Amino acid sequence: METTAAPNSATIDAVWFLLGQEHDEHSGYVPIHSTPFTIGRRSGLSYTLNNPTVSGLHAEIVQVDQSLAVRDLQSTNGTYVNGKRVTAQVVLSEDDLLQFADVAFRVRRQAAHLEIGTVHTNGYDRALALVQFDKLMRDRAVIPHFQPLVRLSDMQLEGYETLGRSCIVGLETPYAMFTAAAQLNLEVELSRMLRWEGLQAASRYPQRPRIFVNTHPCEMDDPGLLGSMRSLREFSDEMPIVLEIHEKAVTDPQSMRELREALRDLDIGLAYDDFGAGQTRLVELVEVRPDYLKFDMQLVQKIDQASAERQKLLEALVRMTCDLGIATLAEGVETEGEHQVCQQLGFDIGQGFYYGKPAPVNVSHAAAVEAADVKDGGAGPPPKVVLP
């Protein structure tokens, strides 16, 4: 990274710098020792960004009283502050997210006499992820993946759970997406977008498999949840849909009863997810029965190596759930041993790498099942699953 002072520059009292990533393999900080501070792809500027999306003379940073401001210099792909495109001079504040085309930085400030120390690269990643989140939402840049759910009685396909992925740096996984969304209070909007994009992608299947879509706990207090589900049903009136709600979010039986009835009117099923991960809510389970109960992977993984007492406890929970007319699903099945014990304990459905990894629609799920990673040390390939 080359930084040179511009001629006839003004000295600034505090040390301002940009913290970010120019390339995946290089990260660091860019001190702004003087203004105007020019940024672009040309050599000889205050800071040269060797990125094809950046214009030759892209933007400049100038001093405004004791602060700095950024101006876009008619760049092709724009300059952004906190996700908003710069159309006039914008005063910068510490921790602002400053983006030149596809290159993102965090604005930092320290007193001039303090030494700038090393900053952990996780800080760069977080700053980049927050800026890139705007791009994720604006371009709806998610790649829906689908993981098969398999009936254990005959190894036939029960459906797919749709899972969000992206190719945007720092936002590749749902965890990264929702971590960034939480800092912007956009968890609900992200959750809705993932459902919509997932169902659109699922419509490309030649048949109409049952699709399990997820919610975020924040949506339980949001009046727009039913509206978003109604939009999904209007988009596809033939696709079987099941809405998954995290077990921890099932706290108000009356609200859940109203939601269940509204979903039934839309011909949408209901599943409680991650059952047993926290405080198991047996009262709500009895009073507001879902169509599916997904047992958390912590209960399932290594169940073949568990004590007889633990297996009996899980078997009792499965039997009780089945007696209520609820289909039971074992999450996180990865080995032949876990698969066999889940069959013996009476689970109706299995989900996990043993049956197939998440994959986009344009990837053959039959091939994905055959190539699934079985981690029990050579038990052989997982059983074939009949896929649409």
Protein Blocks (a to p, Z undefined) as FASTA:
>chain_A
ZZdddehiacdfbdcdddddfbfkbgcddddfbccddddfbehiabdcddfkbcfblbdc
ddehjbccdddehianopaeehiacfbdcdddehiacdehjaccddddddfkbccddddf
klmmmmmmmmmmmmmmmnopaccdddddddfklopafbdcdddddfbehilbfklmmmmm
mmnopmmmmmmmmmmmmmmmmmmpmbacdddddddfklmmpcklmmmmmmmmmmpmmbcc
dddddfklmmblklmmmmmmmmmmnopacddehihklccdfklmmmmccfbdcddfklmg
oklmmcfklmmmmmmmmmmmmmnopacddehiabfklmmmmmmnopabdcdjkloccddf
klcfklmmmmpccfegonapadddddZZ
